[in-house]
Amino acid sequence: MADLSPIARIARQHDPDRFLCALFAPPAKRETQFLLIAFNHELARAREAASNPMAALIRLQWWRDTVEEARAGQPPRRHEVAGPLSEAITAGRLDPADLLGMVDAREVETEEEIPSRAALLAYLRGTAGGFAVAAGHALGAPADALPALQSLGAAYGLAGLLRSIPAQARRGRSLLPADLLGEHGLAPADAAHDPRQPGVAAVARQLAEEGEGLLRQGSIRLPRGTGAAALPAVLARRDLRRMASPGWNPGQPPPERGLGDRLAVMWAGWRG
């Protein structure tokens, strides 16, 4: 893929799952999907790249301003993602309301902990679910399909969160909800300190079952040409089935994506 655009290379490097799924978008709309992936990556790294929560909020505000300025017809900012993003908004290829919702949802990551299961699900519907809605909107999915896409996106986000438990712990964090951990006598700080504890595994399996419920909520037949927005759910289904099994240990690094994962996405993509 030597002929990939700079935006496509960013998407492939930082989010290979969604990049693979975007390859099944219609060719004329594929670059917009790559751009959305790159934008989402910038939002996701706001907290990771910042030295403190306030700095992360400033980064998110920068992206909020970028979207608002593009909507107002102002010149694009000089940035490898912000420039193309502004052009896509001006051309009507991306909906600024979708993008602003994705920015707003990321503010939860600047807080010390996620207090409850309900707060976690709201966060997932706004972040990964918001991405799926924006992707579907850009592909021309009908309005009545967007809630299902949001559920599918949230399921993929939840699977990703559970896969990242060891990585979160290395950064001294846990995004598992405090109320569910509390039922096992744990706080988020305990889960961050040692994610191999039985209570962490119990909460993670409970959330994996929640994810399977989100997949069921997202059951829908999409018009041809819009299915790429739902393809990450194929990976979510494979991950969540493994995570719901008694032998899964969330404290261990997850397995790398393999041929089976790629083939599952490719088969679903070819089927439309």
ABEGO torsion letter per residue (X at the ends): XAABBAAAAAAAAABAAAAAAAAABBAAAAAAAAAAAAAAAAAAAAAAABABAAAAAAAAAAAAAAAAAAAAGBBBBBBAAAAAAAAAAAAGABBAAAAAAAAAAAAAAABABBABAAAAAAAAAABAAAAAAAAAAAAGBBAAAAAAAAAAAAAAAAAAAAAAAAAAAAAGBBABBAAAAAAAGBBAAAAAABAABAAAAAAAAAAAAAAAAAAAAABBBBBBGAAAAAAAAAAAAAAAAAAABAABBAABBBBBBBAAAAAAAAAAAAAX
